[in-house]
Amino acid sequence: MNDLWRFDQRRRLFLKTAAGDGLAGVAGYWPSGRGQSLVDPWAQADDILARIRPPDIPNRAFPITRFSAVGDGVTD
């Protein structure tokens, strides 16, 4: 019975800690309104898009029949 009580205490501590960490993360995410200015995230959209570069993918062909594929339209 004593082991069951210890398990229950550890479980409760874990759940309290996990719930507290989750709430702390949410509380840190939302602005608190204590003199903080709210920044529109869309104002940064152009800067973010300017940093994105298209991938450089080489123009190559890989015939799948060289890798044991059968092009008969039936074989799966």
C-alpha positions as a Markdown table, in Angstrom:
| # | Residue | x | y | z |
|---|---|---|---|---|
| 1 | Met | 0.0 | 0.0 | 0.0 |
| 2 | Asn | 2.9 | 2.3 | 0.8 |
| 3 | Asp | 4.3 | 1.8 | -2.8 |
| 4 | Leu | 1.0 | 2.7 | -4.3 |
| 5 | Trp | 0.9 | 5.9 | -2.3 |
| 6 | Arg | 4.4 | 6.9 | -3.5 |
| 7 | Phe | 3.4 | 6.1 | -7.1 |
| 8 | Asp | 0.3 | 8.3 | -6.7 |
| 9 | Gln | 2.4 | 11.1 | -5.2 |
| 10 | Arg | 4.9 | 11.0 | -8.0 |
| 11 | Arg | 2.1 | 10.9 | -10.6 |
| 12 | Arg | 0.4 | 13.9 | -9.1 |
| 13 | Leu | 3.7 | 15.8 | -9.0 |
| 14 | Phe | 4.3 | 14.9 | -12.6 |
| 15 | Leu | 0.9 | 16.1 | -13.7 |
| 16 | Lys | 1.1 | 19.3 | -11.7 |
| 17 | Thr | 4.5 | 20.0 | -13.2 |
| 18 | Ala | 3.3 | 19.2 | -16.8 |
| 19 | Ala | 0.2 | 21.4 | -16.4 |
| 20 | Gly | 2.3 | 24.2 | -14.9 |
| 21 | Asp | 4.8 | 24.1 | -17.7 |
| 22 | Gly | 2.0 | 24.1 | -20.3 |
| 23 | Leu | 0.3 | 27.1 | -18.7 |
| 24 | Ala | 3.6 | 28.9 | -18.4 |
| 25 | Gly | 4.2 | 28.4 | -22.1 |
| 26 | Val | 0.8 | 29.8 | -23.0 |
| 27 | Ala | 1.1 | 32.7 | -20.5 |
| 28 | Gly | 4.4 | 33.6 | -22.1 |
| 29 | Tyr | 3.0 | 33.5 | -25.6 |
| 30 | Trp | 0.1 | 35.9 | -25.1 |
| 31 | Pro | 0.8 | 39.6 | -24.6 |
| 32 | Ser | 0.0 | 40.7 | -21.1 |
| 33 | Gly | -1.0 | 44.3 | -21.9 |
| 34 | Arg | 1.5 | 45.8 | -19.4 |
| 35 | Gly | 2.7 | 48.5 | -21.7 |
| 36 | Gln | 3.7 | 46.1 | -24.4 |
| 37 | Ser | 3.0 | 47.1 | -27.9 |
| 38 | Leu | 1.2 | 44.6 | -30.0 |
| 39 | Val | 3.1 | 43.9 | -33.2 |
| 40 | Asp | 1.2 | 42.8 | -36.3 |
| 41 | Pro | 2.8 | 39.6 | -37.5 |
| 42 | Trp | 1.9 | 40.4 | -41.1 |
| 43 | Ala | 4.2 | 43.4 | -41.0 |
| 44 | Gln | 7.1 | 40.9 | -41.0 |
| 45 | Ala | 5.7 | 38.9 | -43.9 |
| 46 | Asp | 7.6 | 40.7 | -46.6 |
| 47 | Asp | 10.9 | 40.4 | -44.7 |
| 48 | Ile | 10.4 | 36.7 | -44.3 |
| 49 | Leu | 9.5 | 36.1 | -47.9 |
| 50 | Ala | 12.6 | 38.1 | -49.0 |
| 51 | Arg | 14.8 | 35.5 | -47.1 |
| 52 | Ile | 13.2 | 32.5 | -48.8 |
| 53 | Arg | 15.1 | 31.2 | -51.7 |
| 54 | Pro | 13.8 | 28.6 | -54.2 |
| 55 | Pro | 15.6 | 25.2 | -53.9 |
| 56 | Asp | 18.3 | 24.4 | -56.4 |
| 57 | Ile | 17.2 | 21.0 | -57.7 |
| 58 | Pro | 19.4 | 19.5 | -60.4 |
| 59 | Asn | 17.7 | 18.5 | -63.7 |
| 60 | Arg | 18.1 | 14.8 | -63.7 |
| 61 | Ala | 16.1 | 11.9 | -65.0 |
| 62 | Phe | 15.9 | 8.6 | -63.2 |
| 63 | Pro | 14.3 | 5.8 | -65.3 |
| 64 | Ile | 12.5 | 3.7 | -62.8 |
| 65 | Thr | 12.8 | 0.6 | -65.1 |
| 66 | Arg | 16.5 | 0.6 | -64.2 |
| 67 | Phe | 15.4 | -0.1 | -60.6 |
| 68 | Ser | 13.3 | -3.2 | -61.3 |
| 69 | Ala | 10.0 | -1.3 | -62.1 |
| 70 | Val | 7.7 | -2.8 | -64.7 |
| 71 | Gly | 5.9 | -0.4 | -67.0 |
| 72 | Asp | 3.0 | -2.7 | -68.0 |
| 73 | Gly | 0.3 | -0.8 | -66.2 |
| 74 | Val | -0.7 | -3.9 | -64.3 |
| 75 | Thr | 2.1 | -4.8 | -61.9 |
| 76 | Asp | 1.9 | -3.0 | -58.6 |
